[in-house]
């Protein structure tokens, strides 16, 4: 199971209590789902918990059910699945929740201040999202229907994808009002708002009700930072050891060319100590002299 699925499962464990939050979450789902038009609503998911949540949300918000619940790949007659049968299924298959009834479409569009026949392009009706809790619920619905987040042990990336350009632009503005700094891109006919900063992703997950997943991301970040710090220290130590070994070998090669008996006493002492302790650094070798000398003094003798 992916980290995205884990986040959505966590969100789906808690059902919103306030009617405005239920309506706002449905609004996010509708504007970020596969199809939301004057002729059809189609929400597709393969997440079992979300498949249970969607009918409950729409029943609570609008007092209506879906006309059909389909599993893709079946013929139309065998497509129609009873809700109780669908909820018992445990296999990870995609399910399509479909509404085509004009009366139901009118009721849903009317709940957000629009009429199906007059809506040429979708926009966010901010009057539906006046409260901060409603904005969080809207973003939660948007993430459930059109969002994904990468495994934080690999990379940091969270995105919200919708086929509606106006909705994406207004979502960007909404996020900025909440002190986020998302970026935007168009990809394969979708308009995508995304984050790549771990801190922003943590805050977003907390806002939409996935605090445990936000903590997991934070823990993965700390672990990754610690691992990187350890690797940097190890690499630094390795480089220092290699540098010490190379320098010592050069000194040993030079000492091998000398007549040690002809050297002054101090230089002879240094040469003999280096020959006997080739693995030591300059600081360690300087400390063995009697009396001890400074590192710079030892370096001067070796030169």
C-alpha positions as a Markdown table, in Angstrom:
| # | Residue | x | y | z |
|---|---|---|---|---|
| 1 | Unk | 0.0 | 0.0 | 0.0 |
| 2 | Unk | 1.3 | 3.5 | -0.9 |
| 3 | Unk | 1.8 | 6.4 | 1.4 |
| 4 | Unk | -1.0 | 8.2 | -0.5 |
| 5 | Unk | -3.4 | 5.4 | 0.3 |
| 6 | Unk | -2.3 | 5.5 | 4.0 |
| 7 | Unk | -3.1 | 9.2 | 4.1 |
| 8 | Unk | -6.5 | 8.7 | 2.5 |
| 9 | Unk | -7.3 | 5.9 | 4.9 |
| 10 | Unk | -6.4 | 8.0 | 7.8 |
| 11 | Unk | -8.6 | 10.9 | 6.6 |
| 12 | Unk | -11.5 | 8.5 | 6.0 |
| 13 | Unk | -11.5 | 7.3 | 9.6 |
| 14 | Unk | -13.2 | 10.5 | 10.8 |
| 15 | Unk | -16.5 | 11.7 | 9.4 |
| 16 | Unk | -17.2 | 15.5 | 9.5 |
| 17 | Unk | -19.9 | 16.5 | 12.0 |
| 18 | Unk | -20.8 | 20.0 | 10.8 |
| 19 | Unk | -23.2 | 20.1 | 7.8 |
| 20 | Unk | -21.1 | 22.9 | 6.2 |
| 21 | Unk | -18.0 | 20.7 | 6.4 |
| 22 | Unk | -19.8 | 17.8 | 4.7 |
| 23 | Unk | -21.0 | 20.0 | 1.9 |
| 24 | Unk | -17.5 | 21.5 | 1.5 |
| 25 | Unk | -15.8 | 18.1 | 1.3 |
| 26 | Unk | -18.3 | 17.0 | -1.3 |
| 27 | Unk | -17.6 | 20.2 | -3.2 |
| 28 | Unk | -13.8 | 19.4 | -3.2 |
| 29 | Unk | -14.6 | 15.8 | -4.4 |
| 30 | Unk | -16.8 | 17.1 | -7.2 |
| 31 | Unk | -14.4 | 19.7 | -8.5 |
| 32 | Unk | -11.4 | 17.3 | -8.4 |
| 33 | Unk | -13.2 | 14.1 | -9.5 |
| 34 | Unk | -13.2 | 12.4 | -13.0 |
| 35 | Unk | -16.4 | 14.0 | -14.3 |
| 36 | Unk | -18.6 | 16.8 | -13.0 |
| 37 | Unk | -20.8 | 18.1 | -15.8 |
| 38 | Unk | -24.5 | 19.0 | -16.5 |
| 39 | Unk | -25.0 | 15.5 | -17.8 |
| 40 | Unk | -23.1 | 13.3 | -15.4 |
| 41 | Unk | -21.2 | 13.1 | -12.2 |
| 42 | Unk | -18.6 | 10.3 | -12.0 |
| 43 | Unk | -16.3 | 9.7 | -9.1 |
| 44 | Unk | -13.7 | 6.9 | -9.5 |
| 45 | Unk | -11.6 | 5.4 | -6.7 |
| 46 | Unk | -9.9 | 2.2 | -5.8 |
| 47 | Unk | -9.6 | 3.1 | -2.2 |
| 48 | Unk | -11.9 | 0.9 | -0.1 |
| 49 | Unk | -12.4 | 3.4 | 2.7 |
| 50 | Unk | -13.1 | 6.2 | 0.3 |
| 51 | Unk | -15.6 | 4.0 | -1.5 |
| 52 | Unk | -17.4 | 3.7 | 1.8 |
| 53 | Unk | -17.1 | 7.4 | 2.6 |
| 54 | Unk | -18.4 | 8.8 | -0.7 |
| 55 | Unk | -22.0 | 7.5 | -0.6 |
| 56 | Unk | -22.3 | 8.5 | 3.1 |
| 57 | Unk | -21.1 | 12.0 | 2.3 |
| 58 | Unk | -23.5 | 12.6 | -0.6 |
| 59 | Unk | -26.4 | 11.1 | 1.4 |
| 60 | Unk | -25.6 | 13.5 | 4.3 |
| 61 | Unk | -25.0 | 16.6 | 2.1 |
| 62 | Unk | -27.8 | 16.2 | -0.5 |
| 63 | Unk | -30.1 | 13.5 | 0.8 |
| 64 | Unk | -29.6 | 11.4 | -2.3 |
| 65 | Unk | -27.8 | 8.3 | -3.5 |
| 66 | Unk | -25.8 | 7.4 | -6.6 |
| 67 | Unk | -27.7 | 6.1 | -9.7 |
| 68 | Unk | -25.0 | 3.5 | -10.3 |
| 69 | Unk | -21.9 | 2.0 | -8.7 |
| 70 | Unk | -19.8 | 0.3 | -11.3 |
| 71 | Unk | -16.6 | -1.8 | -11.5 |
| 72 | Unk | -14.9 | -1.0 | -14.9 |
| 73 | Unk | -14.5 | -3.9 | -17.3 |
| 74 | Unk | -18.0 | -5.3 | -16.7 |
| 75 | Unk | -20.9 | -4.9 | -19.2 |
| 76 | Unk | -23.5 | -2.4 | -18.3 |
| 77 | Unk | -26.1 | -4.9 | -17.1 |
| 78 | Unk | -23.7 | -6.6 | -14.7 |
| 79 | Unk | -22.2 | -3.2 | -13.8 |
| 80 | Unk | -24.8 | -2.3 | -11.3 |
| 81 | Unk | -23.7 | -3.4 | -7.9 |
| 82 | Unk | -25.7 | -3.1 | -4.7 |
| 83 | Unk | -24.0 | -0.9 | -2.2 |
| 84 | Unk | -24.0 | -3.6 | 0.5 |
| 85 | Unk | -22.2 | -5.9 | -1.9 |
| 86 | Unk | -19.7 | -3.2 | -2.9 |
| 87 | Unk | -18.8 | -2.5 | 0.8 |
| 88 | Unk | -18.1 | -6.2 | 1.4 |
| 89 | Unk | -15.5 | -6.4 | -1.4 |
| 90 | Unk | -11.9 | -6.3 | -0.3 |
| 91 | Unk | -10.1 | -6.5 | -3.6 |
| 92 | Unk | -8.4 | -3.2 | -4.7 |
| 93 | Unk | -10.6 | -2.5 | -7.8 |
| 94 | Unk | -11.7 | 0.8 | -9.2 |
| 95 | Unk | -15.3 | 1.7 | -8.5 |
| 96 | Unk | -17.3 | 4.4 | -10.4 |
| 97 | Unk | -20.0 | 6.3 | -8.5 |
| 98 | Unk | -22.3 | 7.7 | -11.1 |
| 99 | Unk | -25.2 | 10.2 | -11.1 |
| 100 | Unk | -27.1 | 11.0 | -14.4 |
| 101 | Unk | -30.5 | 11.8 | -13.0 |
| 102 | Unk | -31.4 | 15.4 | -14.0 |
| 103 | Unk | -33.2 | 16.0 | -10.7 |
| 104 | Unk | -30.2 | 14.9 | -8.7 |
| 105 | Unk | -27.8 | 16.9 | -10.8 |
| 106 | Unk | -30.0 | 20.0 | -10.4 |
| 107 | Unk | -30.0 | 19.5 | -6.6 |
| 108 | Unk | -26.2 | 19.2 | -6.4 |
| 109 | Unk | -25.5 | 22.1 | -8.7 |
| 110 | Unk | -28.1 | 24.2 | -6.8 |
| 111 | Unk | -26.4 | 23.5 | -3.5 |
| 112 | Unk | -23.3 | 25.4 | -4.7 |
| 113 | Unk | -25.2 | 28.2 | -6.4 |
| 114 | Unk | -25.1 | 27.0 | -10.0 |
| 115 | Unk | -27.5 | 25.6 | -12.6 |
| 116 | Unk | -26.3 | 22.7 | -14.8 |
| 117 | Unk | -27.4 | 24.2 | -18.1 |
| 118 | Unk | -25.8 | 27.5 | -17.4 |
| 119 | Unk | -22.4 | 26.3 | -16.1 |
| 120 | Unk | -19.9 | 26.5 | -19.0 |
| 121 | Unk | -16.8 | 26.2 | -16.8 |
| 122 | Unk | -16.4 | 25.4 | -13.2 |
| 123 | Unk | -15.2 | 27.9 | -10.6 |
| 124 | Unk | -15.1 | 27.8 | -6.8 |
| 125 | Unk | -18.0 | 29.5 | -5.1 |
| 126 | Unk | -16.2 | 31.0 | -2.1 |
| 127 | Unk | -19.5 | 31.8 | -0.4 |
| 128 | Unk | -19.7 | 28.0 | 0.3 |
| 129 | Unk | -16.3 | 28.2 | 2.0 |
| 130 | Unk | -16.6 | 31.2 | 4.3 |
| 131 | Unk | -15.4 | 29.4 | 7.4 |
| 132 | Unk | -11.8 | 28.1 | 7.9 |
| 133 | Unk | -13.2 | 24.6 | 8.7 |
| 134 | Unk | -15.0 | 24.6 | 5.4 |
| 135 | Unk | -11.9 | 25.5 | 3.5 |
| 136 | Unk | -10.0 | 22.6 | 5.2 |
| 137 | Unk | -12.9 | 20.3 | 4.3 |
| 138 | Unk | -12.9 | 21.4 | 0.7 |
| 139 | Unk | -9.1 | 20.7 | 0.4 |
| 140 | Unk | -9.6 | 17.4 | 2.1 |
| 141 | Unk | -12.2 | 16.5 | -0.6 |
| 142 | Unk | -9.9 | 17.7 | -3.3 |
| 143 | Unk | -7.1 | 15.5 | -2.0 |
| 144 | Unk | -9.3 | 12.5 | -1.7 |
| 145 | Unk | -10.5 | 12.8 | -5.3 |
| 146 | Unk | -7.6 | 14.3 | -7.1 |
| 147 | Unk | -4.6 | 14.3 | -4.8 |
| 148 | Unk | -1.5 | 12.2 | -4.2 |
| 149 | Unk | 1.6 | 12.4 | -2.0 |
| 150 | Unk | 4.9 | 10.6 | -2.5 |
| 151 | Unk | 6.6 | 8.3 | 0.0 |
| 152 | Unk | 8.6 | 10.8 | 2.2 |
| 153 | Unk | 11.4 | 8.2 | 2.4 |
| 154 | Unk | 12.0 | 8.7 | -1.3 |
| 155 | Unk | 11.0 | 12.3 | -2.1 |
| 156 | Unk | 8.7 | 15.2 | -1.0 |
| 157 | Unk | 5.9 | 15.8 | -3.5 |
| 158 | Unk | 2.1 | 16.5 | -2.9 |
| 159 | Unk | -0.2 | 17.5 | -5.6 |
| 160 | Unk | -3.9 | 18.2 | -6.4 |
| 161 | Unk | -4.9 | 17.6 | -10.0 |
| 162 | Unk | -8.2 | 18.7 | -11.6 |
| 163 | Unk | -9.4 | 19.0 | -15.2 |
| 164 | Unk | -10.8 | 22.5 | -14.5 |
| 165 | Unk | -8.3 | 25.3 | -15.1 |
| 166 | Unk | -10.4 | 27.9 | -13.2 |
| 167 | Unk | -10.7 | 25.6 | -10.2 |
| 168 | Unk | -7.0 | 25.0 | -10.0 |
| 169 | Unk | -6.2 | 28.8 | -10.2 |
| 170 | Unk | -8.7 | 29.5 | -7.5 |
| 171 | Unk | -7.4 | 26.6 | -5.3 |
| 172 | Unk | -4.0 | 28.2 | -5.6 |
| 173 | Unk | -5.4 | 31.5 | -4.4 |
| 174 | Unk | -7.2 | 29.7 | -1.6 |
| 175 | Unk | -4.0 | 27.9 | -0.5 |
| 176 | Unk | -2.1 | 31.2 | -0.5 |
| 177 | Unk | -4.7 | 32.7 | 1.8 |
| 178 | Unk | -4.0 | 29.9 | 4.2 |
| 179 | Unk | -0.2 | 30.8 | 4.1 |
| 180 | Unk | 0.8 | 28.1 | 1.7 |
| 181 | Unk | 3.1 | 28.7 | -1.4 |
| 182 | Unk | 2.1 | 26.1 | -4.0 |
| 183 | Unk | 3.4 | 25.9 | -7.5 |
| 184 | Unk | 1.4 | 25.0 | -10.6 |
| 185 | Unk | 1.8 | 23.0 | -13.8 |
| 186 | Unk | -0.3 | 21.5 | -16.6 |
| 187 | Unk | 0.1 | 17.8 | -17.3 |
| 188 | Unk | -1.9 | 15.5 | -19.6 |
| 189 | Unk | -5.0 | 17.7 | -19.7 |
| 190 | Unk | -5.0 | 18.3 | -15.9 |
| 191 | Unk | -4.1 | 21.4 | -13.9 |
| 192 | Unk | -1.9 | 20.6 | -11.0 |
| 193 | Unk | -1.1 | 22.5 | -7.8 |
| 194 | Unk | 1.8 | 21.0 | -5.9 |
| 195 | Unk | 4.3 | 21.3 | -3.0 |
| 196 | Unk | 7.8 | 20.0 | -2.9 |
| 197 | Unk | 8.7 | 21.4 | 0.6 |
| 198 | Unk | 8.5 | 18.9 | 3.4 |
| 199 | Unk | 7.3 | 21.5 | 5.8 |
| 200 | Unk | 4.4 | 22.7 | 3.6 |
| 201 | Unk | 3.3 | 19.0 | 3.0 |
| 202 | Unk | 3.3 | 18.4 | 6.8 |
| 203 | Unk | 1.2 | 21.5 | 7.4 |
| 204 | Unk | -1.2 | 20.6 | 4.5 |
| 205 | Unk | -1.7 | 17.0 | 5.8 |
| 206 | Unk | -2.3 | 18.3 | 9.3 |
| 207 | Unk | -4.9 | 20.8 | 7.9 |
| 208 | Unk | -6.9 | 18.1 | 6.1 |
| 209 | Unk | -6.9 | 15.7 | 9.0 |
| 210 | Unk | -3.9 | 13.5 | 8.5 |
| 211 | Unk | -1.9 | 14.4 | 11.5 |
| 212 | Unk | -0.4 | 10.9 | 12.0 |
| 213 | Unk | 0.8 | 10.9 | 8.4 |
| 214 | Unk | 2.3 | 14.3 | 8.9 |
| 215 | Unk | 4.2 | 13.0 | 11.9 |
| 216 | Unk | 5.4 | 10.0 | 9.8 |
| 217 | Unk | 6.7 | 12.4 | 7.2 |
| 218 | Unk | 8.4 | 14.5 | 9.9 |
| 219 | Unk | 10.0 | 11.3 | 11.3 |
| 220 | Unk | 11.2 | 10.2 | 7.8 |
| 221 | Unk | 12.7 | 13.7 | 7.3 |
| 222 | Unk | 14.6 | 13.5 | 10.6 |
| 223 | Unk | 15.9 | 10.1 | 9.8 |
| 224 | Unk | 16.9 | 11.2 | 6.3 |
| 225 | Unk | 18.7 | 14.3 | 7.7 |
| 226 | Unk | 20.5 | 12.2 | 10.3 |
| 227 | Unk | 21.6 | 9.6 | 7.6 |
| 228 | Unk | 22.9 | 12.4 | 5.4 |
| 229 | Unk | 24.8 | 14.0 | 8.4 |
| 230 | Unk | 26.3 | 10.6 | 9.2 |
| 231 | Unk | 27.3 | 10.1 | 5.6 |
| 232 | Unk | 28.9 | 13.5 | 5.4 |
| 233 | Unk | 30.9 | 12.9 | 8.5 |
| 234 | Unk | 32.0 | 9.4 | 7.3 |
| 235 | Unk | 33.0 | 10.9 | 3.9 |
| 236 | Unk | 34.9 | 13.7 | 5.6 |
| 237 | Unk | 36.7 | 11.2 | 7.9 |
| 238 | Unk | 37.5 | 8.9 | 5.0 |
| 239 | Unk | 38.9 | 11.9 | 3.0 |
| 240 | Unk | 41.0 | 13.0 | 6.0 |
| 241 | Unk | 42.3 | 9.4 | 6.5 |
| 242 | Unk | 43.2 | 9.2 | 2.8 |
| 243 | Unk | 44.9 | 12.5 | 3.0 |
| 244 | Unk | 46.9 | 11.5 | 6.1 |
| 245 | Unk | 47.9 | 8.2 | 4.5 |
| 246 | Unk | 49.0 | 9.8 | 1.2 |
| 247 | Unk | 51.0 | 12.5 | 3.1 |
| 248 | Unk | 52.6 | 9.9 | 5.4 |
| 249 | Unk | 53.6 | 7.7 | 2.4 |
| 250 | Unk | 55.2 | 10.7 | 0.7 |
| 251 | Unk | 57.2 | 11.4 | 3.9 |
| 252 | Unk | 58.3 | 7.7 | 4.2 |
| 253 | Unk | 59.5 | 7.7 | 0.6 |
| 254 | Unk | 61.5 | 10.9 | 1.3 |
| 255 | Unk | 63.0 | 9.5 | 4.5 |
| 256 | Unk | 64.1 | 6.3 | 2.7 |
| 257 | Unk | 66.4 | 8.4 | 0.5 |
| 258 | Unk | 68.2 | 9.9 | 3.5 |
| 259 | Unk | 71.2 | 8.9 | 5.6 |
| 260 | Unk | 69.5 | 9.2 | 9.0 |
| 261 | Unk | 72.8 | 9.1 | 10.8 |
| 262 | Unk | 73.9 | 12.3 | 9.1 |
| 263 | Unk | 70.8 | 14.2 | 10.1 |
| 264 | Unk | 70.6 | 16.7 | 13.0 |
| 265 | Unk | 69.2 | 15.1 | 16.2 |
| 266 | Unk | 65.8 | 16.8 | 16.0 |
| 267 | Unk | 65.3 | 15.8 | 12.4 |
| 268 | Unk | 66.5 | 12.3 | 13.1 |
| 269 | Unk | 64.0 | 11.9 | 16.0 |
| 270 | Unk | 61.1 | 13.0 | 13.7 |
| 271 | Unk | 62.2 | 10.7 | 10.9 |
| 272 | Unk | 62.4 | 7.7 | 13.2 |
| 273 | Unk | 59.0 | 8.4 | 14.8 |
| 274 | Unk | 57.5 | 8.7 | 11.3 |
| 275 | Unk | 59.0 | 5.4 | 10.2 |
| 276 | Unk | 57.8 | 3.6 | 13.3 |
| 277 | Unk | 54.3 | 5.2 | 13.3 |
| 278 | Unk | 53.3 | 5.7 | 9.7 |
| 279 | Unk | 49.5 | 5.6 | 10.5 |
| 280 | Unk | 49.5 | 8.6 | 12.8 |
| 281 | Unk | 48.3 | 12.1 | 11.9 |
| 282 | Unk | 50.7 | 15.1 | 12.3 |
| 283 | Unk | 49.0 | 16.1 | 15.5 |
| 284 | Unk | 49.3 | 12.6 | 17.0 |
| 285 | Unk | 52.9 | 12.3 | 15.8 |
| 286 | Unk | 53.8 | 15.7 | 17.3 |
| 287 | Unk | 52.5 | 14.6 | 20.7 |
| 288 | Unk | 55.0 | 11.7 | 20.8 |
| 289 | Unk | 58.1 | 14.0 | 20.6 |
| 290 | Unk | 60.0 | 14.6 | 23.8 |
| 291 | Unk | 59.5 | 17.3 | 24.5 |
| 292 | Unk | 56.3 | 17.5 | 22.5 |
| 293 | Unk | 56.2 | 20.0 | 19.6 |
| 294 | Unk | 53.5 | 21.8 | 17.8 |
| 295 | Unk | 51.9 | 20.4 | 14.6 |
| 296 | Unk | 53.3 | 23.3 | 12.6 |
| 297 | Unk | 56.8 | 22.6 | 14.1 |
| 298 | Unk | 56.5 | 19.0 | 13.1 |
| 299 | Unk | 55.4 | 19.9 | 9.6 |
| 300 | Unk | 58.4 | 22.2 | 9.3 |
| 301 | Unk | 60.8 | 19.4 | 10.3 |
| 302 | Unk | 59.2 | 17.0 | 7.8 |
| 303 | Unk | 59.4 | 19.5 | 5.0 |
